[in-house]
Amino acid sequence: MTNDAARFDELIHPATRLSVVALLAAADWAEFAFIRDQLELSDSALSKQLGTLEEAGYITIERPLSERRRRVRARLTALGRERYAGHVAALRDIIAGLPQAT
């Protein structure tokens, strides 16, 4: 069973990036601290993953000034949503093709 929209994405596939993208797919914007706390990542680990996803055009990062503090927030771009949906579809196709346990 092959879905034309299904496309395995090597950039998204590593567990940490997949978790970040999945979390962002469920939100409009998510603040850095929220993502970090939900995924139990260090600041540096999350920063690295966000940088990789931003460089690929999968997310947008904003640094608005709020209460005199710079906050970091992220969201998926249209490309990021498309690639995430394709990756999930590809994973579903892989699972659907597995023999059923008896």
C-alpha positions in Angstrom: 0.0 0.0 0.0 1.7 3.2 -1.2 0.5 6.7 -0.6 1.6 9.3 -3.1 1.9 11.9 -0.4 4.0 9.5 1.8 7.6 10.4 1.9 10.1 9.2 4.5 12.0 12.3 5.7 15.5 11.6 7.0 15.7 15.1 8.5 12.6 14.7 10.6 13.1 11.0 11.5 15.6 11.2 14.4 13.6 10.8 17.6 14.3 14.3 19.0 13.4 16.1 15.8 10.4 14.0 15.2 9.2 14.9 18.8 9.8 18.6 18.2 7.9 18.6 14.9 5.1 16.5 16.3 4.7 18.9 19.2 4.7 21.9 16.8 2.2 20.3 14.5 -0.3 20.4 17.3 0.2 24.1 18.0 0.2 27.5 16.2 3.3 28.8 18.1 5.2 27.1 21.0 7.6 28.8 23.3 11.1 27.5 23.7 10.6 26.7 27.4 7.4 24.8 26.7 9.0 22.6 24.1 12.1 22.1 26.3 10.0 21.1 29.3 7.5 18.9 27.4 10.3 16.9 25.6 12.7 17.0 28.6 15.6 18.4 26.6 18.5 20.6 27.6 18.5 24.2 26.2 21.5 23.4 24.1 20.0 20.2 22.7 16.8 21.9 21.8 18.6 24.9 20.3 20.6 22.6 18.0 17.4 20.8 16.8 15.5 24.0 16.2 18.5 25.4 14.3 18.6 22.3 12.0 14.9 22.5 11.4 15.0 26.3 10.7 17.9 25.9 8.3 15.9 23.3 6.3 12.9 25.7 6.2 10.7 23.4 8.3 10.2 25.9 11.1 10.1 29.6 11.7 11.6 31.0 14.9 10.6 34.4 16.4 12.3 36.2 19.2 9.7 38.8 20.4 10.3 41.1 23.3 7.9 40.3 26.1 8.0 42.0 29.5 11.6 43.3 28.7 12.8 39.7 28.1 13.5 38.2 24.7 11.4 35.0 24.3 12.0 32.4 21.7 9.0 30.7 20.0 8.7 28.4 17.0 6.1 27.1 14.6 6.0 24.8 11.6 6.1 26.4 8.2 3.8 25.2 5.4 6.8 23.1 4.1 7.4 21.7 7.6 3.7 20.6 7.9 3.8 19.1 4.5 7.0 17.1 5.2 5.7 16.0 8.6 2.5 14.8 7.1 4.4 12.9 4.4 6.7 11.3 7.0 3.8 10.2 9.1 2.1 8.8 6.0 5.3 6.9 5.1 5.6 5.4 8.6 1.9 4.3 8.4 2.6 2.7 5.0 5.5 0.8 6.5 3.4 -0.4 9.4 0.5 -1.4 7.2 2.9 -3.5 5.1 4.2 -5.5 8.1 2.9 -9.1 8.5 0.3 -9.4 11.3 1.4 -11.4 14.4 -0.7 -14.5 15.0 
